[in-house]
């Protein structure tokens, strides 16, 4: 019986050499999400005419 695509992916992904790569991808996704959240907040401040408050938000 042949493995399905998902089974093949999981066999490769959970090999000991590949686990750190998966963790790194998760971490990069998390940091990217934080950056996008901050970008949206800063864009809102700019639209509200509060551009000077961006620095205050960045150093919290």
SETORSE-123818 format. One record per atom (N, C-alpha, C): residue in one letter; residue number from 1; x, y, z. Coordinates in pm, whole numbers. Example, Ala and Ser with C-alpha at 12.3 -4.5 7.8 and 13.67 -1.06 7.14 Angstrom:
SITE   res     n        x        y        z
SITE     A     1     1319     -569      780
SITE     A     1     1230     -450      780
SITE     A     1     1320     -330      780
SITE     S     2     1285     -225      708
SITE     S     2     1367     -106      714
SITE     S     2     1290        3      787
END
This chain:
SITE   res     n        x        y        z
SITE     X     1       85     -119        0
SITE     X     1        0        0        0
SITE     X     1       89      125        0
SITE     X     2       55      220      -80
SITE     X     2      135      342      -96
SITE     X     2       89      448        4
SITE     X     3      187      525       56
SITE     X     3      155      633      150
SITE     X     3       89      749       76
SITE     X     4       -3      814      147
SITE     X     4      -66      933       88
SITE     X     4       30     1050       98
SITE     X     5       -5     1159       33
SITE     X     5       79     1278       36
SITE     X     5      101     1332      177
SITE     X     6       -6     1332      257
SITE     X     6        6     1381      394
SITE     X     6       97     1291      477
SITE     X     7       83     1161      460
SITE     X     7      169     1069      534
SITE     X     7      316     1087      496
SITE     X     8      343     1106      367
SITE     X     8      481     1132      324
SITE     X     8      534     1260      384
SITE     X     9      452     1364      383
SITE     X     9      493     1492      441
SITE     X     9      527     1476      589
SITE     X    10      439     1407      662
SITE     X    10      461     1390      805
SITE     X    10      586     1305      833
SITE     X    11      610     1203      752
SITE     X    11      731     1122      769
SITE     X    11      857     1206      753
SITE     X    12      855     1294      655
SITE     X    12      972     1380      631
SITE     X    12      981     1490      738
SITE     X    13      867     1552      771
SITE     X    13      868     1666      863
SITE     X    13      912     1628     1004
SITE     X    14      883     1505     1046
SITE     X    14      914     1467     1183
SITE     X    14     1043     1386     1196
SITE     X    15     1125     1387     1093
SITE     X    15     1259     1331     1108
SITE     X    15     1339     1425     1197
SITE     X    16     1429     1373     1279
SITE     X    16     1502     1457     1374
SITE     X    16     1574     1577     1311
SITE     X    17     1625     1561     1190
SITE     X    17     1696     1672     1126
SITE     X    17     1602     1785     1085
SITE     X    18     1476     1757     1065
SITE     X    18     1382     1856     1013
SITE     X    18     1299     1925     1121
SITE     X    19     1300     1875     1242
SITE     X    19     1219     1935     1348
SITE     X    19     1262     2079     1378
SITE     X    20     1393     2111     1386
SITE     X    20     1430     2252     1408
SITE     X    20     1382     2345     1296
SITE     X    21     1378     2296     1175
SITE     X    21     1330     2377     1063
SITE     X    21     1182     2409     1083
SITE     X    22     1105     2311     1124
SITE     X    22      963     2334     1151
SITE     X    22      942     2434     1263
SITE     X    23     1023     2423     1368
SITE     X    23     1013     2519     1479
SITE     X    23     1049     2659     1431
SITE     X    24     1152     2668     1347
SITE     X    24     1193     2798     1296
SITE     X    24     1081     2860     1211
SITE     X    25     1016     2780     1130
SITE     X    25      905     2831     1048
SITE     X    25      792     2884     1135
SITE     X    26      763     2814     1244
SITE     X    26      661     2862     1337
SITE     X    26      700     2993     1402
SITE     X    27      826     3004     1441
SITE     X    27      876     3127     1503
SITE     X    27      872     3243     1405
SITE     X    28      914     3220     1282
SITE     X    28      912     3325     1180
SITE     X    28      768     3371     1154
SITE     X    29      674     3277     1148
SITE     X    29      534     3312     1130
SITE     X    29      482     3398     1245
SITE     X    30      521     3364     1369
SITE     X    30      478     3440     1486
SITE     X    30      533     3582     1482
SITE     X    31      662     3597     1451
SITE     X    31      724     3730     1445
SITE     X    31      662     3811     1330
SITE     X    32      633     3747     1218
SITE     X    32      569     3816     1107
SITE     X    32      431     3867     1147
SITE     X    33      356     3787     1222
SITE     X    33      224     3826     1269
SITE     X    33      234     3950     1359
SITE     X    34      333     3953     1449
SITE     X    34      353     4068     1536
SITE     X    34      384     4192     1452
SITE     X    35      471     4177     1352
SITE     X    35      508     4291     1268
SITE     X    35      387     4345     1192
SITE     X    36      303     4260     1140
SITE     X    36      184     4304     1067
SITE     X    36       88     4376     1162
SITE     X    37       74     4324     1284
SITE     X    37      -12     4390     1382
SITE     X    37       36     4531     1412
SITE     X    38      167     4547     1430
SITE     X    38      223     4679     1457
SITE     X    38      207     4771     1336
SITE     X    39      225     4716     1218
SITE     X    39      210     4796     1096
SITE     X    39       68     4852     1087
SITE     X    40      -30     4769     1114
SITE     X    40     -170     4814     1108
SITE     X    40     -196     4921     1212
SITE     X    41     -144     4903     1333
SITE     X    41     -163     5003     1439
SITE     X    41      -98     5135     1401
SITE     X    42       21     5130     1344
SITE     X    42       90     5253     1304
SITE     X    42       18     5322     1189
SITE     X    43      -34     5245     1096
SITE     X    43     -111     5305      987
SITE     X    43     -236     5376     1039
SITE     X    44     -299     5317     1140
SITE     X    44     -418     5382     1198
SITE     X    44     -381     5513     1265
SITE     X    45     -268     5515     1336
SITE     X    45     -224     5639     1400
SITE     X    45     -194     5746     1296
SITE     X    46     -132     5708     1185
SITE     X    46     -101     5804     1079
SITE     X    46     -230     5861     1021
SITE     X    47     -329     5775      997
SITE     X    47     -457     5821      942
SITE     X    47     -531     5913     1037
SITE     X    48     -509     5894     1169
SITE     X    48     -574     5979     1268
SITE     X    48     -497     6108     1292
SITE     X    49     -385     6125     1223
SITE     X    49     -305     6246     1239
SITE     X    49     -219     6245     1364
SITE     X    50     -191     6128     1418
SITE     X    50     -111     6115     1541
SITE     X    50       24     6049     1512
SITE     X    51       89     6097     1407
SITE     X    51      214     6036     1363
SITE     X    51      321     6039     1473
SITE     X    52      319     6142     1556
SITE     X    52      420     6153     1661
SITE     X    52      404     6047     1770
SITE     X    53      287     5986     1779
SITE     X    53      264     5882     1881
SITE     X    53      322     5746     1840
SITE     X    54      364     5732     1716
SITE     X    54      420     5605     1671
SITE     X    54      545     5572     1752
SITE     X    55      630     5671     1773
SITE     X    55      753     5647     1850
SITE     X    55      719     5603     1992
SITE     X    56      618     5667     2052
SITE     X    56      577     5628     2188
SITE     X    56      530     5483     2192
SITE     X    57      460     5441     2088
SITE     X    57      413     5302     2082
SITE     X    57      530     5205     2063
SITE     X    58      630     5249     1987
SITE     X    58      743     5159     1957
SITE     X    58      831     5134     2079
SITE     X    59      842     5230     2169
SITE     X    59      933     5213     2281
SITE     X    59      866     5162     2407
SITE     X    60      741     5123     2401
SITE     X    60      671     5066     2518
SITE     X    60      734     4937     2559
END
